[in-house]
């Protein structure tokens, strides 16, 4: 996909009709989602950029896309600079660009359903004194000119059984009600799709790879709740599943119900990080008293209960068997020169589909051969598809949505013979991965405090990577879940027992190869025999699949690291050998054999 000048022209004509000098185009939806339905891919329609994170702005004569370090190569390939500029958002922020390219009297539009209150405040502050007016539009101008805009999904909403959730929806409403009472509020507005899905124990297929329904919710301190969802997605089974204490209303009734809360003088808990700006303005205008705080579903959703934790363990073992069969197949077929990125994706999905309880992928598989692997969030297409070549690195990052858990794993393999540099970089990434896995930390430690542990072996060689080290993962929900995160500038929320995170350091050499090793881990309390008054935590590994031994320079590993790797592979063999086919079992025994210096 590349920039379509006809799309830009159509949008500019619509802006002129609305007396707007420009319009800001974020990549999100009315739920502030990271991954959005096809109907909400407005940035891709305007710019051609298909990455999973970015923003854009279109003025009468100029336009630009703003991305982070993950997408610098991709944006250059997809966005035609004859029609749109592109910038790293840290080096040239969107609002600075708007300020530099607008003049006094210009009216710059934005969609308040696609913005947070914090963004509104920042935007108004940035434009203060310039004479440029920020205008909230009633309807999105892109929707007015996007002739073949897809309709929102009409997939049925269904209940997710307690055998997987470990807790009924009514029990969750009791907990949320107690939190609302503690904060002195009558109700909370829930708009994040995975929060709604978690709170009501419901799932659907409205977003690619993420089993959530397009729905809003209001949860009350009296343990009642209202679910706002397109009535065409509701059947009698769902009504029976939700019970009498959940009122189902059309999705279009949501903002009217917010107005009703205001007219009744209710005190409402709102989250400036997840509720869109239109939620705030609707409540304020109707007279509601707002109490700002975190969505009351976010933290309990992140802290998995015993049922969810065991489900994740079980799902990862089945998933690991699929990965092992794929890696065995790949080692045999790739040297023949017939495997390309797309055929590898198809084959991996074929192996996953043999596993019980699989419902979907958890994201579009990143299948990067050679230089494409250097794009850390690369998405293969017919246009970019490469064959796996001899003496080159192949990176595959993939995951499955199973009824009992969500998986996310990255493995990097060599086709042929690696260079000494490849082995050095891979082993440094591995050292960082092991270092983080073995880390123990006291209660109250946030993920951002652990990030440098994974980077240190790379830093020592003057190297680094431009993405976070770890993100939260849901339970048959979003593969990217907050509030926990391990990153340089990550979340200050302390890690708690029950949280699942990824551990994925990497290294990327532009134009040549990419390396990443990713396992998921579960935070758990640990008895280290120290101060009995100080709670300590560590990580339980969840992901089981061989790590590419041909890329390991054992001389760079210390004894602790080498022992960890050999013990990990012994566990992989024990857990998987009875779940794979005969050919893979022979391969797996070799792939998991101890490594010696």
ZAZAKOL-712427 format. One record per residue (C-alpha): x, y, z; residue number from 1; residue in three letters. Coordinates in Angstrom, 1 decimal, padded with zeros to 4 digits, m for minus. Layout:
// residues N
   east  north     up seq type
      X      Y      Z NUM  ALA
...
//
This chain:
// residues 597
   east  north     up seq type
  000.0  000.0  000.0   1  UNK
  001.3  003.5 m000.8   2  UNK
  000.0  007.0 m000.5   3  UNK
 m003.1  007.6 m002.7   4  UNK
 m003.2  011.3 m003.9   5  UNK
 m006.9  010.9 m004.7   6  UNK
 m007.6  010.1 m001.1   7  UNK
 m005.8  013.2  000.0   8  UNK
 m007.6  015.4 m002.5   9  UNK
 m011.0  014.0 m001.4  10  UNK
 m010.2  014.7  002.2  11  UNK
 m008.9  018.2  001.5  12  UNK
 m012.1  019.0 m000.4  13  UNK
 m014.2  017.9  002.5  14  UNK
 m012.1  019.9  005.0  15  UNK
 m012.6  023.0  002.8  16  UNK
 m016.4  022.4  002.9  17  UNK
 m016.2  022.3  006.7  18  UNK
 m014.1  025.4  006.9  19  UNK
 m011.2  023.4  008.3  20  UNK
 m007.5  024.2  007.4  21  UNK
 m006.4  020.7  008.5  22  UNK
 m007.3  017.5  010.2  23  UNK
 m005.4  015.2  012.6  24  UNK
 m005.5  011.5  011.9  25  UNK
 m004.6  009.1  014.7  26  UNK
 m004.3  005.3  014.3  27  UNK
 m006.9  004.3  016.9  28  UNK
 m010.6  003.9  017.4  29  UNK
 m013.3  005.2  019.8  30  UNK
 m012.0  002.7  022.4  31  UNK
 m008.4  004.0  022.2  32  UNK
 m007.4  000.6  020.8  33  UNK
 m003.9 m000.4  019.6  34  UNK
 m005.3 m002.8  017.0  35  UNK
 m008.4 m001.6  015.3  36  UNK
 m011.1 m002.9  013.0  37  UNK
 m010.8 m002.3  009.3  38  UNK
 m013.4  000.5  009.4  39  UNK
 m011.0  002.5  011.7  40  UNK
 m007.9  002.2  009.5  41  UNK
 m008.2  005.8  008.6  42  UNK
 m004.4  006.6  008.7  43  UNK
 m003.7  003.8  006.2  44  UNK
 m006.5  005.1  003.9  45  UNK
 m005.0  008.7  004.0  46  UNK
 m001.3  007.9  003.9  47  UNK
 m000.7  004.3  002.8  48  UNK
  001.2  003.6  006.1  49  UNK
  000.1  000.2  007.4  50  UNK
  002.1  000.0  010.6  51  UNK
  000.3 m000.7  013.9  52  UNK
  001.3  002.7  015.5  53  UNK
  001.4  006.2  014.2  54  UNK
 m000.4  009.5  013.6  55  UNK
 m000.9  011.8  010.7  56  UNK
 m002.0  015.3  009.8  57  UNK
 m003.4  016.7  006.6  58  UNK
 m003.3  020.4  005.8  59  UNK
 m004.4  022.2  002.6  60  UNK
 m000.9  022.1  001.0  61  UNK
  001.1  019.7  003.2  62  UNK
  000.7  016.5  005.1  63  UNK
  002.8  014.2  007.3  64  UNK
  002.9  010.9  009.1  65  UNK
  004.6  010.5  012.5  66  UNK
  006.0  007.2  013.7  67  UNK
  008.5  005.7  016.2  68  UNK
  011.8  003.9  015.7  69  UNK
  010.1  000.6  014.9  70  UNK
  008.7  001.9  011.6  71  UNK
  011.3  004.2  010.1  72  UNK
  012.1  001.8  007.3  73  UNK
  008.5  000.8  006.7  74  UNK
  007.2  004.3  006.5  75  UNK
  009.8  005.2  003.9  76  UNK
  008.6  002.3  001.8  77  UNK
  004.9  003.0  002.1  78  UNK
  004.5  006.8  002.3  79  UNK
  005.2  008.7 m000.9  80  UNK
  007.2  011.8  000.0  81  UNK
  005.8  013.6 m003.1  82  UNK
  002.5  013.8 m001.2  83  UNK
  003.3  013.3  002.5  84  UNK
  006.3  013.9  004.7  85  UNK
  007.2  011.4  007.4  86  UNK
  009.0  012.1  010.7  87  UNK
  010.0  010.3  013.9  88  UNK
  007.6  011.6  016.5  89  UNK
  010.3  012.3  019.1  90  UNK
  012.5  014.2  016.6  91  UNK
  009.7  016.2  015.2  92  UNK
  006.4  015.8  017.1  93  UNK
  003.1  016.1  015.3  94  UNK
  002.0  019.2  017.3  95  UNK
  005.3  021.0  016.6  96  UNK
  004.8  020.3  012.9  97  UNK
  001.2  021.6  013.0  98  UNK
  002.5  024.7  014.8  99  UNK
  005.3  025.3  012.2 100  UNK
  003.0  024.7  009.2 101  UNK
 m000.1  026.6  010.3 102  UNK
 m001.0  030.3  010.6 103  UNK
 m003.1  032.4  012.8 104  UNK
 m006.8  031.9  012.0 105  UNK
 m006.4  028.3  010.8 106  UNK
 m009.0  025.8  012.2 107  UNK
 m007.4  022.4  012.7 108  UNK
 m010.0  019.6  013.2 109  UNK
 m009.8  016.4  015.3 110  UNK
 m012.2  013.7  016.2 111  UNK
 m012.9  013.7  020.0 112  UNK
 m013.8  010.0  019.8 113  UNK
 m010.2  009.3  018.6 114  UNK
 m008.4  011.4  021.2 115  UNK
 m007.9  011.4  024.9 116  UNK
 m008.4  014.4  027.2 117  UNK
 m004.6  014.4  027.9 118  UNK
 m004.0  014.8  024.1 119  UNK
 m006.5  017.6  023.9 120  UNK
 m004.8  019.4  026.8 121  UNK
 m001.3  019.0  025.2 122  UNK
 m002.6  020.1  021.8 123  UNK
 m004.3  023.3  023.1 124  UNK
 m001.1  024.1  025.1 125  UNK
  001.1  023.6  022.1 126  UNK
 m001.0  025.9  019.9 127  UNK
 m001.6  028.5  022.6 128  UNK
 m000.7  031.9  021.4 129  UNK
 m000.4  030.9  017.7 130  UNK
 m003.9  031.9  016.7 131  UNK
 m004.5  028.4  015.5 132  UNK
 m007.8  027.0  016.7 133  UNK
 m008.3  023.3  017.6 134  UNK
 m011.8  022.2  016.5 135  UNK
 m013.6  019.0  017.7 136  UNK
 m015.7  017.7  014.8 137  UNK
 m019.1  016.1  015.2 138  UNK
 m018.4  013.5  012.5 139  UNK
 m015.1  012.3  011.1 140  UNK
 m014.5  013.9  007.6 141  UNK
 m012.6  010.8  006.5 142  UNK
 m015.7  008.7  006.9 143  UNK
 m017.6  011.2  004.7 144  UNK
 m015.2  010.6  001.7 145  UNK
 m014.0  007.0  002.2 146  UNK
 m016.3  005.5 m000.4 147  UNK
 m015.6  001.8  000.3 148  UNK
 m015.0  002.1  004.0 149  UNK
 m015.7 m001.3  005.6 150  UNK
 m018.6 m001.7  007.9 151  UNK
 m017.9 m002.6  011.5 152  UNK
 m017.9 m006.3  012.3 153  UNK
 m021.2 m008.1  013.0 154  UNK
 m019.7 m011.2  014.5 155  UNK
 m021.8 m012.6  017.3 156  UNK
 m020.8 m012.0  020.9 157  UNK
 m020.4 m015.1  023.0 158  UNK
 m019.8 m016.0  026.6 159  UNK
 m016.3 m017.2  027.8 160  UNK
 m016.8 m020.1  030.3 161  UNK
 m015.7 m019.9  033.9 162  UNK
 m013.5 m023.0  033.4 163  UNK
 m011.2 m020.6  031.5 164  UNK
 m011.8 m017.3  033.3 165  UNK
 m011.7 m018.6  036.8 166  UNK
 m014.2 m016.0  037.9 167  UNK
 m017.8 m015.3  037.0 168  UNK
 m018.8 m012.0  035.6 169  UNK
 m021.1 m011.4  038.6 170  UNK
 m018.1 m011.9  040.9 171  UNK
 m016.1 m009.4  038.9 172  UNK
 m019.0 m006.9  039.1 173  UNK
 m018.9 m007.3  042.9 174  UNK
 m015.2 m006.4  043.0 175  UNK
 m015.7 m003.5  040.6 176  UNK
 m018.6 m002.2  042.7 177  UNK
 m016.4 m002.3  045.9 178  UNK
 m013.8 m000.3  044.1 179  UNK
 m016.3  002.3  043.0 180  UNK
 m017.7  002.6  046.5 181  UNK
 m014.1  003.1  047.8 182  UNK
 m013.7  006.0  045.4 183  UNK
 m017.0  007.5  046.2 184  UNK
 m018.4  007.0  042.7 185  UNK
 m021.8  005.8  041.4 186  UNK
 m020.6  004.3  038.2 187  UNK
 m017.6  003.8  035.9 188  UNK
 m017.4  004.2  032.1 189  UNK
 m015.6  001.2  030.5 190  UNK
 m014.5  001.7  026.9 191  UNK
 m011.4 m000.3  026.4 192  UNK
 m012.4 m003.4  024.4 193  UNK
 m010.4 m005.9  026.4 194  UNK
 m011.7 m004.4  029.7 195  UNK
 m015.3 m004.8  028.5 196  UNK
 m014.6 m008.4  027.3 197  UNK
 m012.9 m009.2  030.7 198  UNK
 m015.6 m007.6  032.9 199  UNK
 m018.5 m009.5  031.2 200  UNK
 m016.6 m012.7  030.3 201  UNK
 m017.5 m012.2  026.7 202  UNK
 m015.6 m012.6  023.5 203  UNK
 m016.1 m012.0  019.7 204  UNK
 m014.1 m011.5  016.5 205  UNK
 m014.5 m007.7  015.9 206  UNK
 m010.8 m007.0  015.8 207  UNK
 m008.3 m009.0  013.8 208  UNK
 m006.5 m011.5  016.1 209  UNK
 m008.0 m010.0  019.3 210  UNK
 m011.2 m011.8  020.5 211  UNK
 m013.1 m008.8  021.6 212  UNK
 m016.5 m007.3  020.8 213  UNK
 m017.0 m003.7  019.8 214  UNK
 m018.8 m002.6  022.9 215  UNK
 m019.0  000.1  025.6 216  UNK
 m020.1 m000.5  029.2 217  UNK
 m021.2  001.3  032.3 218  UNK
 m020.7 m000.5  035.6 219  UNK
 m022.4  000.7  038.8 220  UNK
 m021.8  000.5  042.5 221  UNK
 m025.0 m001.5  043.0 222  UNK
 m023.4 m004.3  041.0 223  UNK
 m025.6 m003.7  037.9 224  UNK
 m024.1 m003.0  034.5 225  UNK
 m025.1 m001.9  031.0 226  UNK
 m023.5 m003.3  027.9 227  UNK
 m023.8 m001.2  024.7 228  UNK
 m023.4 m003.4  021.6 229  UNK
 m025.0 m003.6  018.2 230  UNK
 m028.2 m005.6  018.7 231  UNK
 m027.4 m007.6  015.6 232  UNK
 m024.5 m009.2  017.5 233  UNK
 m026.7 m010.4  020.4 234  UNK
 m028.5 m013.7  020.5 235  UNK
 m030.6 m015.5  023.2 236  UNK
 m027.5 m017.5  024.4 237  UNK
 m025.7 m014.2  025.2 238  UNK
 m028.7 m012.8  027.1 239  UNK
 m028.9 m015.9  029.2 240  UNK
 m025.2 m015.9  029.8 241  UNK
 m025.1 m012.3  031.0 242  UNK
 m028.1 m012.7  033.3 243  UNK
 m030.7 m010.2  034.6 244  UNK
 m028.3 m007.8  036.2 245  UNK
 m026.8 m006.8  032.9 246  UNK
 m028.9 m004.6  030.7 247  UNK
 m028.1 m004.8  026.9 248  UNK
 m028.6 m001.6  025.0 249  UNK
 m027.8 m000.6  021.4 250  UNK
 m024.2  000.7  020.9 251  UNK
 m025.7  003.9  019.5 252  UNK
 m027.4  004.6  022.9 253  UNK
 m024.1  004.9  024.7 254  UNK
 m023.6  008.7  024.7 255  UNK
 m027.3  009.3  025.5 256  UNK
 m026.9  007.1  028.5 257  UNK
 m023.8  009.2  029.6 258  UNK
 m026.0  012.3  029.3 259  UNK
 m028.6  010.5  031.6 260  UNK
 m025.9  009.9  034.2 261  UNK
 m025.2  013.6  034.2 262  UNK
 m028.8  014.7  034.3 263  UNK
 m029.2  012.5  037.4 264  UNK
 m026.2  014.1  039.1 265  UNK
 m024.2  010.9  039.3 266  UNK
 m020.5  010.8  040.3 267  UNK
 m018.7  008.9  037.5 268  UNK
 m015.2  007.3  037.5 269  UNK
 m013.4  008.2  034.2 270  UNK
 m010.0  007.2  033.0 271  UNK
 m008.2  009.8  031.0 272  UNK
 m005.8  007.2  029.6 273  UNK
 m008.6  005.0  028.1 274  UNK
 m011.9  007.0  027.8 275  UNK
 m012.0  009.1  024.8 276  UNK
 m012.5  012.9  025.0 277  UNK
 m016.1  012.7  023.8 278  UNK
 m016.9  010.6  026.9 279  UNK
 m015.5  013.4  029.1 280  UNK
 m017.2  016.3  027.3 281  UNK
 m020.6  014.5  027.2 282  UNK
 m020.5  013.8  030.9 283  UNK
 m019.4  017.3  031.8 284  UNK
 m021.9  019.0  029.6 285  UNK
 m024.7  017.0  031.1 286  UNK
 m023.8  017.8  034.7 287  UNK
 m022.0  014.7  035.9 288  UNK
 m019.4  014.9  038.6 289  UNK
 m016.2  013.3  037.3 290  UNK
 m013.7  011.5  039.4 291  UNK
 m010.5  010.6  037.5 292  UNK
 m008.9  007.3  038.1 293  UNK
 m007.8  004.1  036.3 294  UNK
 m010.3  001.9  034.6 295  UNK
 m011.2 m000.5  037.5 296  UNK
 m010.9 m003.5  035.2 297  UNK
 m007.3 m002.9  034.1 298  UNK
 m005.3 m004.1  037.1 299  UNK
 m007.4 m007.2  038.0 300  UNK
 m007.4 m008.1  034.3 301  UNK
 m003.6 m008.0  034.3 302  UNK
 m003.2 m010.0  037.5 303  UNK
 m004.2 m013.5  036.4 304  UNK
 m005.9 m015.8  038.8 305  UNK
 m004.9 m019.4  039.3 306  UNK
 m007.2 m020.7  036.6 307  UNK
 m005.9 m018.2  034.0 308  UNK
 m002.2 m018.8  035.0 309  UNK
 m002.6 m022.6  034.5 310  UNK
 m004.5 m022.0  031.3 311  UNK
 m001.6 m020.0  030.0 312  UNK
  000.9 m022.8  031.0 313  UNK
 m001.2 m025.4  029.2 314  UNK
 m001.6 m023.3  026.1 315  UNK
  002.1 m022.6  025.8 316  UNK
  003.0 m026.2  025.9 317  UNK
  000.6 m027.0  023.0 318  UNK
  001.9 m023.9  021.2 319  UNK
  005.5 m025.0  021.8 320  UNK
  004.8 m028.3  020.2 321  UNK
  003.5 m026.5  017.1 322  UNK
  006.6 m024.2  017.1 323  UNK
  008.9 m027.3  017.4 324  UNK
  007.3 m029.0  014.4 325  UNK
  007.6 m025.8  012.4 326  UNK
  011.3 m025.3  013.3 327  UNK
  012.0 m028.9  012.4 328  UNK
  010.2 m028.5  009.0 329  UNK
  012.0 m025.2  008.4 330  UNK
  015.5 m026.7  009.1 331  UNK
  014.9 m029.3  006.5 332  UNK
  013.2 m027.2  003.8 333  UNK
  014.8 m023.7  004.0 334  UNK
  018.2 m024.8  002.6 335  UNK
  016.4 m026.1 m000.5 336  UNK
  015.7 m022.5 m001.5 337  UNK
  011.9 m023.0 m001.9 338  UNK
  010.7 m021.4  001.4 339  UNK
  009.7 m017.8  001.4 340  UNK
  008.2 m015.6  004.1 341  UNK
  004.6 m016.1  003.1 342  UNK
  004.9 m019.9  002.7 343  UNK
  006.6 m020.0  006.2 344  UNK
  003.6 m018.2  007.7 345  UNK
  001.2 m020.6  006.1 346  UNK
  003.1 m023.6  007.3 347  UNK
  003.4 m022.3  010.9 348  UNK
 m000.4 m021.8  010.9 349  UNK
 m000.9 m025.3  009.6 350  UNK
  001.1 m026.7  012.6 351  UNK
 m000.8 m024.5  015.1 352  UNK
 m004.1 m025.6  013.7 353  UNK
 m003.4 m029.1  014.8 354  UNK
 m003.6 m028.0  018.4 355  UNK
 m006.6 m028.1  020.6 356  UNK
 m008.5 m025.0  021.6 357  UNK
 m006.9 m022.7  019.0 358  UNK
 m009.2 m019.9  017.9 359  UNK
 m007.0 m017.5  016.0 360  UNK
 m003.6 m016.0  015.7 361  UNK
 m002.8 m013.4  018.4 362  UNK
 m001.3 m011.0  015.8 363  UNK
 m000.2 m011.0  012.2 364  UNK
  002.9 m013.2  012.1 365  UNK
  006.2 m011.3  011.6 366  UNK
  008.1 m013.4  009.1 367  UNK
  011.3 m011.6  008.2 368  UNK
  014.0 m013.1  006.0 369  UNK
  017.4 m011.4  005.9 370  UNK
  017.0 m007.6  005.7 371  UNK
  013.3 m007.8  006.3 372  UNK
  014.0 m009.1  009.7 373  UNK
  015.7 m005.8  010.6 374  UNK
  012.2 m004.3  010.5 375  UNK
  011.2 m005.2  014.0 376  UNK
  007.4 m005.0  013.3 377  UNK
  007.6 m006.1  009.7 378  UNK
  004.5 m007.3  008.0 379  UNK
  005.1 m009.5  005.0 380  UNK
  003.1 m008.9  001.8 381  UNK
  003.1 m010.2 m001.8 382  UNK
  005.2 m007.1 m002.7 383  UNK
  007.8 m007.6  000.1 384  UNK
  007.9 m011.4  000.2 385  UNK
  011.5 m012.8  000.2 386  UNK
  012.9 m016.2  000.0 387  UNK
  015.0 m017.6  002.9 388  UNK
  018.5 m017.6  001.5 389  UNK
  021.5 m019.6  002.5 390  UNK
  023.8 m018.1  005.2 391  UNK
  021.1 m015.7  006.3 392  UNK
  019.0 m015.1  009.4 393  UNK
  015.3 m015.6  009.5 394  UNK
  013.1 m014.1  012.3 395  UNK
  009.6 m015.3  013.1 396  UNK
  007.4 m013.7  015.7 397  UNK
  004.0 m015.3  016.1 398  UNK
  001.3 m016.2  018.5 399  UNK
 m001.9 m018.1  019.0 400  UNK
 m005.3 m017.3  020.6 401  UNK
 m006.3 m020.4  022.6 402  UNK
 m009.4 m020.6  024.7 403  UNK
 m007.2 m021.0  027.8 404  UNK
 m004.4 m018.5  026.9 405  UNK
 m002.7 m016.1  024.5 406  UNK
  000.8 m016.9  023.3 407  UNK
  003.5 m014.8  021.7 408  UNK
  006.9 m016.2  020.8 409  UNK
  009.9 m015.1  018.7 410  UNK
  012.6 m017.4  017.4 411  UNK
  015.5 m016.4  015.2 412  UNK
  017.2 m019.1  013.1 413  UNK
  020.1 m019.4  010.7 414  UNK
  019.8 m020.9  007.3 415  UNK
  023.2 m022.2  006.5 416  UNK
  026.3 m020.9  008.3 417  UNK
  026.3 m017.8  010.4 418  UNK
  029.0 m015.2  010.5 419  UNK
  030.9 m014.5  013.7 420  UNK
  029.1 m011.2  014.0 421  UNK
  025.7 m012.9  013.8 422  UNK
  026.7 m015.3  016.6 423  UNK
  028.1 m012.4  018.7 424  UNK
  024.9 m010.4  018.3 425  UNK
  022.6 m013.4  018.9 426  UNK
  024.5 m014.4  022.0 427  UNK
  024.3 m010.9  023.4 428  UNK
  020.6 m010.9  022.9 429  UNK
  020.4 m014.3  024.6 430  UNK
  022.5 m013.1  027.5 431  UNK
  020.1 m010.2  028.0 432  UNK
  017.1 m012.6  027.8 433  UNK
  018.6 m014.9  030.4 434  UNK
  019.6 m012.1  032.6 435  UNK
  016.0 m010.8  032.8 436  UNK
  014.6 m014.3  033.2 437  UNK
  016.8 m014.8  036.3 438  UNK
  016.2 m011.5  037.9 439  UNK
  014.7 m011.4  041.4 440  UNK
  013.2 m008.1  042.6 441  UNK
  011.4 m006.7  045.7 442  UNK
  007.7 m005.8  045.9 443  UNK
  007.0 m002.4  044.4 444  UNK
  009.4 m002.8  041.5 445  UNK
  008.1 m001.5  038.2 446  UNK
  009.1 m003.0  034.9 447  UNK
  010.9  000.1  033.7 448  UNK
  013.4 m000.6  036.5 449  UNK
  014.3 m004.0  035.0 450  UNK
  014.7 m002.9  031.4 451  UNK
  018.4 m002.2  031.4 452  UNK
  019.2 m005.7  032.6 453  UNK
  018.2 m007.1  029.2 454  UNK
  020.1 m004.4  027.3 455  UNK
  023.4 m004.5  029.2 456  UNK
  025.1 m007.2  027.1 457  UNK
  024.3 m005.1  024.0 458  UNK
  025.2 m001.8  025.6 459  UNK
  028.6 m003.2  026.4 460  UNK
  029.3 m003.6  022.7 461  UNK
  027.8 m000.2  021.8 462  UNK
  024.5 m001.7  020.6 463  UNK
  020.8 m001.3  021.5 464  UNK
  017.3 m001.8  020.2 465  UNK
  014.4  000.6  019.6 466  UNK
  011.5 m001.2  021.2 467  UNK
  010.4 m002.2  024.7 468  UNK
  011.7 m005.3  026.3 469  UNK
  008.4 m006.6  027.6 470  UNK
  004.7 m006.0  027.3 471  UNK
  001.8 m007.4  029.2 472  UNK
 m000.3 m010.3  027.7 473  UNK
 m003.9 m011.1  028.2 474  UNK
 m005.8 m014.4  028.9 475  UNK
 m007.5 m015.2  025.5 476  UNK
 m007.5 m011.4  025.1 477  UNK
 m005.1 m008.7  023.8 478  UNK
 m001.6 m009.8  023.1 479  UNK
 m000.5 m006.3  024.2 480  UNK
 m002.0 m005.6  027.7 481  UNK
 m001.3 m003.0  030.3 482  UNK
 m000.6 m001.6  032.8 483  UNK
  002.6 m003.7  033.2 484  UNK
  005.5 m003.1  030.8 485  UNK
  009.3 m003.5  030.7 486  UNK
  010.8 m000.6  028.8 487  UNK
  013.1  002.4  029.1 488  UNK
  010.2  004.7  029.5 489  UNK
  007.7  002.1  030.6 490  UNK
  004.8  002.0  033.1 491  UNK
  005.5  003.0  036.8 492  UNK
  003.0  000.3  037.9 493  UNK
  004.8 m002.3  040.1 494  UNK
  004.9 m005.9  038.8 495  UNK
  002.6 m008.2  040.8 496  UNK
  002.3 m011.9  041.1 497  UNK
  000.0 m013.2  038.3 498  UNK
  001.0 m010.7  035.7 499  UNK
  002.2 m012.1  032.3 500  UNK
  004.9 m010.3  030.3 501  UNK
  007.1 m010.9  027.3 502  UNK
  010.8 m011.0  027.6 503  UNK
  012.1 m010.0  024.1 504  UNK
  015.4 m008.2  023.7 505  UNK
  016.7 m007.9  020.2 506  UNK
  019.2 m006.5  017.7 507  UNK
  018.6 m005.2  014.2 508  UNK
  021.1 m004.4  011.6 509  UNK
  019.5 m002.4  008.9 510  UNK
  019.6 m003.9  005.4 511  UNK
  021.0 m007.2  006.7 512  UNK
  019.2 m009.1  009.5 513  UNK
  017.2 m008.9  012.7 514  UNK
  017.5 m010.9  015.9 515  UNK
  014.9 m011.3  018.7 516  UNK
  014.4 m014.0  021.3 517  UNK
  011.0 m013.9  023.0 518  UNK
  009.4 m015.9  025.7 519  UNK
  006.5 m015.1  027.9 520  UNK
  007.0 m015.1  031.7 521  UNK
  004.6 m015.1  034.7 522  UNK
  005.5 m013.0  037.7 523  UNK
  005.4 m015.0  040.9 524  UNK
  006.4 m014.6  044.5 525  UNK
  009.6 m016.3  045.6 526  UNK
  011.1 m017.3  048.9 527  UNK
  014.7 m016.4  048.7 528  UNK
  015.5 m017.0  052.3 529  UNK
  016.2 m013.3  053.0 530  UNK
  014.3 m010.7  055.0 531  UNK
  011.0 m012.4  055.9 532  UNK
  009.4 m008.9  055.9 533  UNK
  010.3 m008.2  052.3 534  UNK
  008.3 m009.9  049.6 535  UNK
  010.4 m010.9  046.6 536  UNK
  009.3 m011.8  043.1 537  UNK
  010.7 m013.5  040.0 538  UNK
  009.7 m014.9  036.7 539  UNK
  008.3 m018.3  035.8 540  UNK
  008.9 m019.2  032.2 541  UNK
  005.8 m020.0  030.2 542  UNK
  007.2 m020.5  026.6 543  UNK
  008.8 m023.8  025.6 544  UNK
  010.6 m024.1  022.2 545  UNK
  014.2 m024.6  021.2 546  UNK
  016.6 m021.6  021.0 547  UNK
  018.8 m021.7  017.9 548  UNK
  022.0 m023.4  019.1 549  UNK
  023.9 m022.8  015.8 550  UNK
  023.8 m019.0  016.6 551  UNK
  025.1 m019.4  020.2 552  UNK
  028.7 m018.6  020.9 553  UNK
  029.1 m020.6  024.1 554  UNK
  032.4 m018.8  024.9 555  UNK
  030.4 m015.6  025.5 556  UNK
  028.1 m017.2  028.0 557  UNK
  029.2 m017.5  031.7 558  UNK
  028.5 m020.6  033.7 559  UNK
  025.2 m019.4  035.0 560  UNK
  023.9 m018.5  031.5 561  UNK
  025.1 m021.8  029.9 562  UNK
  023.5 m023.8  032.7 563  UNK
  020.3 m021.9  032.3 564  UNK
  020.2 m022.6  028.6 565  UNK
  020.9 m026.3  029.0 566  UNK
  018.3 m026.6  031.7 567  UNK
  015.8 m024.7  029.6 568  UNK
  016.4 m027.1  026.7 569  UNK
  016.1 m030.1  029.0 570  UNK
  012.7 m028.8  030.1 571  UNK
  011.6 m028.2  026.5 572  UNK
  012.5 m031.8  025.6 573  UNK
  010.6 m033.1  028.7 574  UNK
  007.5 m031.1  028.0 575  UNK
  007.3 m031.4  024.2 576  UNK
  008.7 m034.8  023.1 577  UNK
  005.5 m036.6  023.6 578  UNK
  003.4 m034.0  021.8 579  UNK
  005.2 m033.8  018.4 580  UNK
  005.4 m036.1  015.4 581  UNK
  008.1 m038.7  015.0 582  UNK
  010.3 m036.7  012.7 583  UNK
  010.2 m033.7  015.0 584  UNK
  010.9 m035.8  018.0 585  UNK
  014.2 m036.9  016.5 586  UNK
  015.0 m033.3  015.6 587  UNK
  014.0 m032.0  019.0 588  UNK
  016.3 m034.3  020.9 589  UNK
  019.2 m032.8  018.9 590  UNK
  018.0 m029.2  019.2 591  UNK
  017.7 m029.7  023.0 592  UNK
  021.0 m031.5  023.6 593  UNK
  023.4 m029.8  026.1 594  UNK
  025.7 m027.2  024.7 595  UNK
  029.4 m027.3  025.7 596  UNK
  032.2 m024.8  025.3 597  UNK
//
